[in-house]
Amino acid sequence: MNLEYALLLLLIIPALYCLYKCKEKSMQAYFVHLHLMPLKLQWLRLEQYIKYLIIILLISALSSPVIQNKYDPQNRNGIDIVLSLDASGSMGSSGFDKEQRQLDRFEVLQGIVQEFISRRTQDNVGIVVYGDFAFIASPITYEKEIVNEMISYLSSGIAGQNTAIGEGLAMGVRAFKHSKAETKVIILLSDGEHNSGSISPQDAITMSNAQNIRVYTIGIGNKGEFNKTLLEKIANESGGEFFAAYDSEELSEVYKEIEKLEKSKIKSKAYISQEYFYQYPLSLALLLGLFLLYRKEKR
């Protein structure tokens, strides 16, 4: 509960002071039954208190008491994004980060992906991991903290040693099974050649195009390690783009570039709904005022 014009409450002090000092001139009255005098004095004292209360209620109504409900539509209407991550054995190679050379490629990828997810405040995100086979590590969800925590439990080789790019893309498409988003995006990352799995990359491309899913592909590692031609083909045929990253800094920039290309239509704004309650103190003040007038007429 807030007051829109809280400073108006300060009017209570001079108003009550004036009411106390500027008393209404009393009419002379003659009492035959003096034993009724105490009752008369009690009523006059009560009447004065009622007047004080009326002043307080009127000024309270004037200050406009209101209950504010803040609504933050942080999403539910953004882009649905699936990150398809290569977790094959080659992702265990170190030296991808020039400053922390002891980290393997997948460990570097984890940190960059977690930062990317945290920045997608408007979107739902899911994670697919692939190697010899692919699986959905996290369904598409708005709970970014849970997704990032789950990513920290993954490691290279968790899905086998080989690289089934077709499986990784196809499983990314399956992750959208219950998605109702207008914009669906897969960001597929690989550091090797397609050499495993029962689904060909071309079949996976057909699956993604059938659902109007845009695919961005990223090749990481040394030159010649990843299949640039295949990754470009996947991106071009799905309306996405291909990127190459030869170290951690370049990979971080790639995800930032994709952020610019895939901006959410919904911007995060806070809305405030207000429910006013000035009518309650105002109504009570009017009722008390009518009551005093009624008593005055009876006298």
Residue pairs with C-beta under 8 A, 6 or more apart in sequence:
1 65
1 66
1 67
1 277
2 65
2 66
2 67
2 68
3 9
3 63
3 64
3 65
3 66
4 63
4 64
4 65
4 66
5 62
5 63
5 64
6 63
7 63
8 59
8 62
8 63
9 59
9 60
9 63
11 59
11 62
12 55
12 56
12 59
15 55
15 59
16 52
16 55
16 56
19 51
19 52
19 55
31 37
31 40
43 295
47 292
47 295
50 288
50 291
50 292
51 292
53 285
53 288
54 285
54 288
54 289
54 292
57 281
57 282
57 284
57 285
57 288
58 281
58 282
58 285
60 278
60 281
61 278
61 279
61 280
61 281
61 282
61 285
62 278
64 276
64 278
65 276
65 277
65 278
65 281
66 274
66 275
66 276
66 277
67 274
67 275
67 277
68 272
68 273
68 274
69 272
69 273
69 274
69 275
70 270
70 271
70 272
71 270
71 271
71 272
71 273
72 268
72 269
72 270
72 271
73 266
73 268
73 269
73 271
74 121
74 122
74 268
75 121
75 122
75 123
75 124
75 142
75 264
75 266
75 268
76 142
77 122
77 265
77 266
78 120
78 122
78 123
78 124
78 181
78 264
78 265
78 266
79 120
79 122
79 123
79 124
79 181
79 183
79 184
79 185
79 262
79 264
80 123
80 124
80 125
80 126
80 140
80 176
80 179
80 181
80 183
80 184
80 185
81 120
81 123
81 124
81 125
81 126
81 140
81 185
81 186
81 187
81 262
82 125
82 126
82 127
82 128
82 140
82 172
82 175
82 176
82 184
82 185
82 186
82 187
83 113
83 116
83 117
83 125
83 126
83 127
83 128
83 186
83 187
83 189
84 128
84 129
84 130
84 134
84 168
84 169
84 171
84 172
84 186
84 187
84 188
84 189
85 106
85 109
85 113
85 127
85 128
85 129
85 130
85 154
85 168
85 189
86 130
86 131
86 163
86 165
86 168
86 189
86 190
86 191
86 192
87 106
87 129
87 130
87 131
87 154
87 155
87 156
87 157
87 158
87 159
88 130
88 131
88 132
88 156
88 157
88 159
88 160
88 161
88 162
88 163
88 191
88 192
89 131
89 156
89 157
89 160
89 161
89 162
90 105
90 156
90 163
90 191
90 192
90 221
90 225
91 104
91 105
91 106
91 109
91 156
91 157
91 191
92 104
92 105
92 106
92 156
92 157
93 104
93 105
93 191
93 221
94 101
94 102
94 103
94 104
94 105
95 101
96 103
96 104
96 105
96 108
96 220
96 221
96 247
96 248
96 251
97 103
97 108
97 247
97 248
98 247
98 248
98 249
100 108
104 156
105 156
105 191
105 220
105 221
106 154
106 155
106 156
108 248
108 251
109 189
109 220
109 251
110 151
110 152
110 154
112 248
112 251
112 252
112 255
113 151
113 255
114 148
114 151
114 152
115 252
115 255
116 255
116 259
117 125
117 144
117 147
117 148
117 151
118 144
118 148
119 259
120 144
120 259
120 264
121 144
121 268
122 264
122 266
122 267
122 268
123 142
123 264
124 140
124 141
124 142
124 179
124 181
125 138
125 140
125 141
125 144
125 147
126 136
126 138
126 139
126 140
126 141
126 147
126 175
127 136
127 137
127 138
127 147
127 150
127 151
128 134
128 135
128 136
128 137
128 168
128 171
128 172
128 175
129 135
129 137
129 154
129 158
129 159
130 159
130 163
130 164
130 165
130 167
130 168
130 171
130 197
131 157
131 158
131 159
131 160
131 161
131 162
131 163
131 164
131 196
132 159
132 160
132 161
132 162
132 164
132 196
132 197
133 159
133 160
133 164
133 167
133 196
133 197
134 159
134 164
134 167
134 168
134 170
134 171
134 172
134 197
135 159
135 171
136 171
136 174
136 175
137 150
137 151
137 154
138 146
138 147
138 150
138 151
139 175
140 175
140 176
140 178
140 179
141 147
160 196
162 195
162 196
163 190
163 191
163 192
163 193
163 194
163 195
163 196
164 194
164 195
164 196
164 197
164 199
165 188
165 190
165 194
165 197
165 201
165 204
165 227
165 230
165 234
166 194
166 197
166 199
166 200
166 201
166 202
166 203
166 204
167 196
167 197
167 198
167 199
167 204
168 188
168 190
168 204
169 186
169 188
169 199
169 201
169 204
169 205
169 207
169 208
169 215
169 234
170 199
170 203
170 204
170 207
172 186
172 188
172 208
172 213
172 215
173 186
173 204
173 207
173 208
173 211
173 213
176 184
176 211
176 213
183 214
183 262
183 265
184 211
184 212
184 213
184 214
185 213
185 214
185 215
185 216
185 240
185 262
186 208
186 213
186 214
186 215
186 216
186 238
187 215
187 216
187 217
187 218
187 255
187 258
188 215
188 216
188 217
188 218
188 231
188 234
189 217
189 218
189 219
189 220
190 217
190 218
190 219
190 220
190 226
190 227
190 231
191 219
191 220
191 221
191 225
191 226
192 221
192 225
192 226
192 227
193 226
193 227
193 230
194 201
194 227
194 230
201 230
201 233
201 234
204 234
205 215
205 233
205 234
205 237
205 238
208 215
208 238
209 237
209 238
213 238
214 238
214 239
214 240
214 262
215 234
215 235
215 238
215 239
215 240
216 235
216 240
216 241
216 242
216 243
216 258
216 261
217 231
217 232
217 234
217 235
217 240
217 241
217 242
217 243
218 231
218 242
218 243
218 244
218 245
218 251
218 254
219 225
219 226
219 227
219 228
219 231
219 242
219 243
219 244
219 245
220 226
220 244
220 245
220 246
220 251
221 246
222 246
223 246
226 244
228 242
228 244
231 242
232 242
234 240
234 242
235 241
235 242
236 242
241 258
241 261
243 254
243 257
243 258
244 250
245 251
245 253
245 254
